[in-house]
């Protein structure tokens, strides 16, 4: 919004010209979201405790989690508020991609909020049915992809861009709709599954959004995209501001979610973060890059798929001590912080690999 209000005045007040730069606005969107989260965080946690948004005790699961009973969940509301507000403040609010991303972010947050509300306030551990959750995710995904197709100026909406290969783009046509839906629903659920230890989901999310902000900025810049042989998606550079806001909001949440966590993000946080990450990747044609930098989320999800498949194939044997894989390491005796920090390190290395794809082509 500041961009829309202040840049027209830059002819008279020269310094305001700085608001034209996406890099400047991304940096300040990050700081703004971080400050908002740190300010509202204690209030949100107090409110959640009062409203008894505390995690129901889990009868099954690693013994270490018994000490977590009573920890409030739904802390993801601070990420949604800070990320949304900061984006509205610093992004070009006439950019359709900004609104499509916020639409997806808020819709997935609403689905997660409903699930958390039923689990904690209504005290129904199952939350909303898997079917209802899936239906909500798919409906949001279909709408978002439709909006992306309408907003598409350069006929890139159905293209799958391949990293590592120069100018290798595959036009999936109508099939792209199914692929993009898979990315949206899959990423949202992958972050959700990963959110099982203090800081385990939020730090890789911050790293993913931070890495995506570089790709997004380059994809929206005609000259840079041409030089790097990546697809130019006109107008998508503004999403770097959103990515910056999510980095700031995520760091602010990590302030409270670091071990021992004062609050969990809840589905309101995990589903919205995953959905937002995915829609940014779909708009900017970096779905494969997301799978690389978000490799922790992929690994967690694949561990569940392998565990269930192996259990069925061997009629009762387990591949891991418990899935998702973070529980496997817990049962191997690794401390929670050791698991989390090691997963952060892996996430950071995957970000470097993802960034290297800009030159490896
Ligand atoms: C999301 N929820 C955490 C918190 C967080 C199919 C199967 C893979 C599903 C999976 C499942 O239930 N996933 C749900 C994971 C839960 O966290 C809450 O959920 C929100 C995220 N959606 O924000 O509100 C618990 O995780 C711990 N936690 C922290 N710190 C955090 O910052 O310590 C969360 C955030 C919290 C807290 O204890 O209560 C969760 O783990 O349930 N199922 C599983 O993950 C179960 N795995 C399993 O059944 N494996 C089977 C088969 C199905 C693969 C097997 O291995 O054979 C595990 N879930 C639990 N304990 N709770 C089993 C062990």
Boltz pocket constraint, residues with backbone or C-beta under 6 A from the ligand:
constraints:
  - pocket:
      binder: B
      contacts: [[A, 55], [A, 56], [A, 58], [A, 60], [A, 61], [A, 62], [A, 65], [A, 68], [A, 73], [A, 74], [A, 191], [A, 192], [A, 193], [A, 194], [A, 195], [A, 196], [A, 197], [A, 198], [A, 199], [A, 200], [A, 257], [A, 261], [A, 263], [A, 264], [A, 265], [A, 266], [A, 267], [A, 270], [A, 303], [A, 304], [A, 307], [A, 308], [A, 318], [A, 320], [A, 321], [A, 322], [A, 323], [A, 324], [A, 327]]
      max_distance: 6.0
